[in-house]
Amino acid sequence: MRYHNRKFRSVSNTKNSETSADTIFEYSQEGNILTAQYQGGEIIKGHLIGLVDDQGYINMRYHQINRKGELMTGKCHSRPEILSNGKIRLHEIWEWTSGDFSKGNSILEEL
């Protein structure tokens, strides 16, 4: 699975997430190394780095600055789903490694 030059938007989140429909993720991929920049909504600037396996699953770490001026960090595992239109939906299970250390779920869809 290739994520290079794909853009995603958050479509579903648990309440403890800082992402929203206003958050846009821009992915780049070299081999199995995935990176992304993201911003929008409550997030001023964010970055992620991860590894993509043979089935397209992503194991990643992220950091971001929110509108409160806080540096937040976390880890995430994403499972891809190919939609009928050929676009990718990512089902994510994540956990803050800063702040309250809570866990959550999100769904991102390719734009």
C-alpha positions as CSV (number, residue, x, y, z in Angstrom):
1,M,0.0,0.0,0.0
2,R,1.3,3.4,-1.0
3,Y,0.4,6.5,1.0
4,H,2.8,8.9,-0.9
5,N,1.2,12.3,-1.8
6,R,-2.2,11.3,-0.3
7,K,-4.2,13.7,1.9
8,F,-6.5,12.6,4.7
9,R,-9.1,14.3,6.9
10,S,-10.5,13.1,10.2
11,V,-14.1,12.0,10.0
12,S,-14.6,10.4,13.4
13,N,-12.9,10.8,16.8
14,T,-13.3,10.0,20.5
15,K,-13.7,13.1,22.6
16,N,-10.1,13.2,23.9
17,S,-8.7,13.7,20.4
18,E,-7.4,17.1,19.2
19,T,-8.1,16.3,15.5
20,S,-11.3,17.3,13.7
21,A,-12.7,17.6,10.1
22,D,-10.6,20.8,9.9
23,T,-7.4,18.8,10.4
24,I,-5.6,17.8,7.1
25,F,-2.9,15.2,7.0
26,E,-0.4,15.2,4.0
27,Y,1.4,11.9,3.7
28,S,4.8,11.1,2.2
29,Q,6.3,7.6,1.9
30,E,9.8,6.3,1.0
31,G,9.9,2.5,1.0
32,N,8.2,1.5,4.2
33,I,8.9,4.8,6.0
34,L,5.8,7.1,6.3
35,T,5.9,10.7,7.3
36,A,3.2,13.4,7.4
37,Q,2.6,17.0,8.3
38,Y,-0.8,18.0,9.6
39,Q,-2.6,21.1,10.8
40,G,-6.1,22.6,11.2
41,G,-8.7,22.9,13.9
42,E,-7.1,22.7,17.3
43,I,-3.7,21.8,15.9
44,I,-1.3,24.5,14.8
45,K,1.3,22.1,13.5
46,G,1.9,18.4,13.8
47,H,4.2,15.7,12.4
48,L,4.1,11.9,12.4
49,I,6.6,9.2,11.5
50,G,5.9,5.5,11.1
51,L,6.5,2.2,9.4
52,V,4.1,0.6,6.9
53,D,3.9,-3.2,6.8
54,D,3.1,-5.4,3.7
55,Q,-0.7,-5.1,4.4
56,G,-0.6,-1.3,4.7
57,Y,-0.9,-1.2,8.4
58,I,0.9,1.7,10.0
59,N,2.7,1.8,13.3
60,M,3.5,5.5,14.1
61,R,4.5,8.2,16.6
62,Y,3.3,11.8,16.4
63,H,3.8,15.1,18.0
64,Q,1.9,18.3,17.7
65,I,1.4,21.9,19.1
66,N,-2.2,22.7,19.9
67,R,-4.0,26.0,20.1
68,K,-3.4,26.1,23.9
69,G,0.4,26.2,23.1
70,E,0.9,22.7,24.4
71,L,3.3,20.1,22.9
72,M,1.4,16.8,22.8
73,T,2.9,13.4,21.8
74,G,1.4,10.0,21.1
75,K,1.5,6.7,19.3
76,C,-1.0,5.1,16.9
77,H,-1.7,2.0,15.0
78,S,-3.7,2.4,11.7
79,R,-5.6,-0.3,9.8
80,P,-6.4,0.6,6.1
81,E,-9.7,-0.1,4.4
82,I,-10.1,0.4,0.6
83,L,-13.4,2.1,-0.1
84,S,-15.5,1.3,-3.2
85,N,-14.2,4.5,-4.9
86,G,-10.6,3.3,-4.4
87,K,-9.8,5.8,-1.7
88,I,-8.3,4.8,1.7
89,R,-10.0,4.9,5.1
90,L,-7.8,4.5,8.1
91,H,-9.1,3.0,11.3
92,E,-6.8,4.2,14.1
93,I,-6.2,3.2,17.7
94,W,-4.1,5.7,19.5
95,E,-2.7,6.7,22.9
96,W,-1.4,10.0,24.3
97,T,2.2,9.7,25.6
98,S,1.8,13.1,27.2
99,G,-1.0,15.0,29.0
100,D,-3.5,12.5,30.5
101,F,-2.1,9.4,28.7
102,S,-5.6,8.5,27.6
103,K,-6.5,6.3,24.6
104,G,-8.9,6.8,21.7
105,N,-10.0,5.9,18.2
106,S,-10.2,7.9,15.0
107,I,-11.1,7.4,11.4
108,L,-9.4,9.3,8.6
109,E,-10.5,9.3,5.0
110,E,-8.6,10.2,1.9
111,L,-9.6,13.4,0.2
